Amino acid sequence: MELRRLDPSEAERLRALRLRSLRADPLVFGGSYDESAARPLSVWERQVADLPTWVVSDGDADVGMVRIAPHAEGGGELISLWVAPEARGRGVGERLVHAVLAWADGPVVLEVRASNGPAIDLYERLGFTLDAETEGTQRWVRATRSGAGAPR
Ligand SMILES: CC(C)(COP(=O)(O)OP(=O)(O)OC[C@H]1O[C@@H](n2cnc3c(N)ncnc32)[C@H](O)[C@@H]1OP(=O)(O)O)[C@@H](O)C(=O)NCCC(=O)NCCS
């Protein structure tokens, strides 16, 4: 299994993986498959340039991804974390979250459905703490090397 950051020329790779995740697990993400599938490649090109994105591949197959939406004041929001069902339970999710934490220069926040046990277990194990819960959505936060806590 190899983890690496996508470069700006890899928009098609991002599109394939993100669409697969939205189709496989529609209830855990904010975005919808239909809306994303209708986007032209130029939108994915902009996303891969603007949002640092990491993938894990197993041979020729991409099996996981994560990205961060950076905040202007440092740190950012961890988004789009997904591991293909055939690759779960082998530490891929953990490696992806660590990639975001190593990149961030301030607190990392994320939102997760309160019903998403596997994801919450992972975040808790990796040192995130529950910050707030509203209407079934939890917000978790973790300081990084220069982050002192939750952003204001
Ligand atoms: C949540 C998700 C990303 C976790 O990915 P994952 O690759 O299975 O995560 P990990 O393997 O790092 O950890 C999961 C479990 O496997 C265990 N594990 C890790 N490495 C292992 C190994 N080598 N052998 C056996 N088990 C292992 C971990 O201890 C962990 O157990 P836990 O349930 O007690 O916490 C994945 O389930 C997923 O994509 N879900 C759907 C999308 C989603 O919910 N995304 C998050 C939206 S907020």
The ligand as a Gaussian input file, in Angstrom:
#p B3LYP/6-31G(d) Opt

LIG

0 1
 C      -13.986000       5.349000       8.676000
 C      -13.023000       4.686000       7.683000
 C      -12.320000       5.772000       6.883000
 C      -11.978000       3.890000       8.480000
 O      -11.008000       3.385000       7.554000
 P      -10.089000       2.107000       7.885000
 O       -9.044000       2.041000       6.853000
 O      -10.940000       0.920000       8.104000
 O       -9.443000       2.579000       9.272000
 P       -8.298000       1.844000      10.073000
 O       -8.015000       0.507000       9.489000
 O       -7.183000       2.795000      10.200000
 O       -8.974000       1.664000      11.480000
 C      -10.199000       0.959000      11.569000
 C      -10.104000      -0.238000      12.524000
 O       -9.220000      -1.221000      11.993000
 C       -8.256000      -1.579000      12.983000
 N       -6.986000      -1.845000      12.318000
 C       -6.071000      -0.965000      11.914000
 N       -5.017000      -1.585000      11.352000
 C       -5.283000      -2.900000      11.387000
 C       -4.602000      -4.054000      10.960000
 N       -3.403000      -3.994000      10.365000
 N       -5.214000      -5.257000      11.146000
 C       -6.410000      -5.332000      11.732000
 N       -7.120000      -4.265000      12.166000
 C       -6.548000      -3.065000      11.996000
 C       -8.150000      -0.394000      13.865000
 O       -7.725000      -0.738000      15.161000
 C       -9.553000       0.137000      13.850000
 O      -10.283000      -0.538000      14.822000
 P      -11.370000       0.206000      15.727000
 O      -12.666000      -0.071000      15.061000
 O      -11.254000      -0.461000      17.046000
 O      -11.032000       1.676000      15.764000
 C      -13.765000       3.702000       6.750000
 O      -14.534000       2.818000       7.510000
 C      -14.640000       4.376000       5.727000
 O      -14.197000       4.781000       4.662000
 N      -15.969000       4.502000       6.021000
 C      -16.933000       5.095000       5.083000
 C      -16.651000       6.556000       4.828000
 C      -16.661000       7.385000       6.090000
 O      -17.407000       7.128000       7.023000
 N      -15.807000       8.425000       6.096000
 C      -15.714000       9.366000       7.201000
 C      -16.719000      10.454000       7.034000
 S      -16.615000      11.603000       8.399000

